[in-house]
């Protein structure tokens, strides 16, 4: 990645508050999963709801002026889950995001894993196509940024080859395959644990003028 682009996507160094926010997010993500799956009776559900309301009020006692900036940390795009902390597709400080672990290769390609859970369900026992598409959109966007062609999604096509499983660490990959000027093109895939492509996407990204 060009040096100028590295500087643009370098965030404040991680400190204990960033770590604590991600720990809270993990706990809330588990709460969300338990909420979707709980079998408690009505009386206990209402009691838990009151406790959750109390915790919500406690968190709201002091809010960050800019949650994006407050939850952005780390060395940059090489740690995209921390850089984009509240991103709903990959953010480590957003409990609705699936659990994602990505690596930028020497060739600027992206590899890693994604894990969808009950809150991402679509067809019975499988991930929702919209959740899959949102993740692929961000995955390909990270590949574009890693190549030095940061931009907005201009168009994306998703092909669903197999049902995408829940509660498994699924292998993912993405790379830039071409481009010219302010335009870049990227492709990417999600693979199940048998090595089959469950979904694949190709997208065009457009750099804003003046960048």
VMD Tcl script that draws the C-alpha trace (Angstrom):
set ca {
  {0.00 0.00 0.00}
  {1.37 3.46 -0.89}
  {2.74 5.43 2.08}
  {0.11 8.15 1.75}
  {-2.66 5.58 1.93}
  {-1.06 3.97 4.97}
  {-1.11 7.31 6.77}
  {-4.76 7.89 5.84}
  {-5.79 4.56 7.32}
  {-3.59 4.63 10.43}
  {-5.61 5.03 13.64}
  {-4.63 5.90 17.23}
  {-2.61 3.26 19.02}
  {-4.74 0.74 20.90}
  {-5.14 1.46 24.58}
  {-6.99 -0.19 27.45}
  {-10.28 1.51 26.56}
  {-10.23 0.01 23.06}
  {-9.61 -3.41 24.59}
  {-12.42 -2.90 27.13}
  {-14.86 -1.81 24.39}
  {-14.11 -4.95 22.42}
  {-14.54 -7.08 25.56}
  {-17.92 -5.42 26.15}
  {-18.86 -6.07 22.54}
  {-18.05 -9.76 22.91}
  {-20.27 -9.94 25.99}
  {-23.13 -8.13 24.25}
  {-22.74 -10.34 21.16}
  {-23.16 -13.36 23.43}
  {-26.21 -11.66 24.97}
  {-27.69 -11.17 21.49}
  {-27.08 -14.82 20.63}
  {-28.63 -15.94 23.92}
  {-31.63 -13.65 23.33}
  {-32.26 -15.23 19.93}
  {-31.95 -18.75 21.36}
  {-33.24 -18.58 24.94}
  {-35.99 -20.91 26.15}
  {-36.77 -19.09 29.42}
  {-40.44 -18.67 30.44}
  {-42.21 -15.25 30.21}
  {-41.68 -14.22 33.83}
  {-37.93 -14.70 33.64}
  {-37.75 -13.06 30.21}
  {-39.36 -9.92 31.62}
  {-36.98 -9.94 34.59}
  {-33.98 -10.20 32.25}
  {-35.39 -7.41 30.08}
  {-35.52 -5.13 33.14}
  {-31.87 -5.93 33.91}
  {-30.86 -5.22 30.31}
  {-32.76 -1.90 30.41}
  {-30.83 -0.95 33.54}
  {-27.50 -1.76 31.87}
  {-28.53 0.23 28.80}
  {-29.30 3.24 30.97}
  {-25.91 2.89 32.63}
  {-24.10 2.87 29.28}
  {-26.09 5.90 28.14}
  {-24.92 7.96 31.13}
  {-21.83 8.94 29.11}
  {-21.79 8.68 25.31}
  {-18.87 9.25 22.95}
  {-19.25 12.34 20.77}
  {-17.91 10.37 17.80}
  {-18.33 6.60 18.30}
  {-16.52 5.83 15.00}
  {-13.36 7.68 16.03}
  {-13.53 6.40 19.61}
  {-13.64 2.82 18.36}
  {-11.00 3.11 15.66}
  {-7.55 1.89 16.65}
  {-4.54 -0.10 15.58}
  {-2.01 -0.11 12.75}
  {-4.51 0.53 9.95}
  {-6.14 -1.59 7.26}
  {-4.00 -4.59 8.25}
  {-6.19 -4.73 11.38}
  {-9.45 -3.72 9.73}
  {-11.75 -5.01 12.49}
  {-10.21 -2.53 14.91}
  {-9.77 0.24 12.36}
  {-13.49 0.07 11.48}
  {-14.62 -0.71 15.00}
  {-18.35 -0.04 14.61}
  {-18.67 -1.37 11.06}
  {-21.68 -3.77 11.04}
  {-19.92 -6.28 8.76}
  {-16.52 -6.63 10.46}
  {-16.27 -4.24 13.43}
  {-14.90 -5.65 16.67}
  {-16.87 -3.05 18.62}
  {-20.22 -3.80 16.98}
  {-22.09 -6.78 18.48}
  {-24.25 -7.27 15.36}
  {-21.16 -7.96 13.24}
  {-20.10 -11.57 12.67}
  {-16.80 -12.64 14.18}
  {-14.17 -11.91 11.54}
  {-10.41 -12.47 11.37}
  {-8.64 -11.11 8.29}
  {-5.04 -11.00 7.06}
  {-3.51 -8.81 4.37}
  {-1.01 -10.80 2.31}
  {2.22 -9.60 0.75}
  {0.42 -9.54 -2.60}
  {-2.28 -7.33 -0.99}
  {-4.86 -10.10 -1.20}
  {-7.12 -10.75 1.78}
  {-7.62 -14.07 3.54}
  {-9.18 -15.12 6.83}
  {-12.37 -16.40 8.41}
  {-15.92 -15.28 9.16}
  {-18.38 -16.82 11.62}
  {-22.11 -16.13 11.33}
  {-24.37 -16.92 14.29}
  {-28.07 -17.09 15.19}
  {-28.59 -13.33 14.84}
  {-27.60 -13.68 11.17}
  {-30.06 -16.47 10.32}
  {-31.99 -16.41 7.05}
  {-33.20 -19.79 5.77}
  {-33.54 -22.21 8.70}
  {-30.09 -22.95 10.13}
  {-28.27 -20.95 7.46}
  {-26.93 -17.40 7.16}
  {-29.16 -14.70 5.69}
  {-28.20 -13.71 2.15}
  {-28.21 -10.05 3.14}
  {-25.75 -10.68 5.96}
  {-23.54 -12.63 3.56}
  {-23.72 -9.84 0.97}
  {-22.90 -7.15 3.53}
  {-19.83 -9.06 4.63}
  {-18.67 -9.66 1.06}
  {-19.14 -5.98 0.25}
  {-16.81 -5.05 3.10}
  {-14.36 -7.87 2.36}
  {-13.92 -6.73 -1.23}
  {-13.72 -3.13 -0.06}
  {-10.83 -4.05 2.23}
  {-9.06 -5.74 -0.68}
  {-9.49 -2.53 -2.68}
  {-8.12 -0.42 0.16}
  {-5.20 -2.78 0.74}
  {-4.24 -2.36 -2.91}
  {-4.18 1.43 -2.48}
  {-7.47 2.03 -4.30}
  {-9.74 3.11 -1.46}
  {-13.21 3.95 -2.72}
  {-16.96 3.52 -2.42}
  {-18.83 0.52 -3.81}
  {-20.15 1.44 -7.26}
  {-21.74 -1.93 -7.97}
  {-21.59 -5.50 -6.70}
  {-22.91 -8.83 -7.90}
  {-23.30 -11.74 -5.48}
  {-23.80 -15.35 -6.53}
  {-25.03 -17.79 -3.89}
  {-23.58 -21.20 -4.70}
  {-24.42 -23.09 -1.50}
  {-26.22 -22.31 1.74}
  {-23.77 -20.55 4.08}
  {-23.58 -22.38 7.44}
  {-23.98 -20.80 10.86}
  {-21.63 -21.26 13.82}
  {-18.62 -22.36 11.80}
  {-15.38 -20.57 10.99}
  {-15.64 -20.19 7.22}
  {-12.62 -19.45 5.05}
  {-12.77 -16.24 3.01}
  {-10.58 -14.70 0.32}
  {-10.58 -11.54 -1.79}
  {-8.29 -9.70 -4.17}
  {-8.20 -6.81 -6.64}
  {-8.33 -8.08 -10.20}
  {-7.98 -4.89 -12.19}
  {-8.84 -1.25 -12.55}
  {-7.88 2.04 -14.11}
  {-7.83 5.59 -12.81}
  {-10.36 5.99 -10.02}
  {-11.90 2.56 -10.67}
  {-10.89 -0.77 -9.17}
  {-12.42 -4.23 -9.49}
  {-12.30 -6.93 -6.81}
  {-13.58 -10.45 -6.36}
  {-14.00 -12.65 -3.30}
  {-15.46 -15.86 -1.94}
  {-16.71 -17.60 1.20}
  {-15.91 -21.31 1.53}
  {-17.53 -23.93 3.75}
  {-15.54 -26.47 5.75}
  {-15.56 -28.86 2.79}
  {-13.90 -26.28 0.58}
  {-17.01 -25.48 -1.47}
  {-17.81 -21.88 -2.39}
  {-21.00 -20.85 -0.61}
  {-21.08 -17.33 -2.03}
  {-18.91 -15.26 -4.34}
  {-18.96 -11.62 -5.36}
  {-17.43 -9.20 -7.80}
  {-17.54 -5.46 -7.24}
  {-16.45 -2.14 -8.69}
  {-15.10 0.57 -6.39}
  {-14.85 4.25 -7.22}
  {-12.34 6.56 -5.53}
  {-13.78 9.94 -4.49}
  {-12.45 12.84 -6.52}
  {-9.51 14.63 -4.95}
  {-8.15 11.59 -3.07}
}
mol new
graphics top color blue
foreach p $ca { graphics top sphere $p radius 0.5 }
foreach p [lrange $ca 0 end-1] q [lrange $ca 1 end] { graphics top cylinder $p $q radius 0.2 }
display resetview
